Amino acid sequence: MQMQEKVMVSDTLAGINGELTRYAEMIAQSENKELKQTLKQFRNACEQSQEELYQIAREKAYYVPAQKATEEEVAHVKALFSQGTL
């Protein structure tokens, strides 16, 4: 039973992440201010659902986040962005 639940949570998170990507694309391409605002509201609700499900996955150990970046790694990435390399 636990494995099925883990798979369902993982699949749902993957689906939500896909929705968030699509909302970002639609928001960026929309010229209609009302539509853009509505899409942002949908995206925000979707982000809230993703965060809630992510917390459940962490609590049940279905998801273990990657190790945090070191200060040196963060500084390196910031330098790349400030130099316009990325």
Secondary structure as GFF3:
##gff-version 3
##sequence-region A 1 86
A	DSSP	alpha_helix	2	29	.	.	.	ID=ss1
A	DSSP	alpha_helix	33	59	.	.	.	ID=ss2
A	DSSP	alpha_helix	71	82	.	.	.	ID=ss3
###
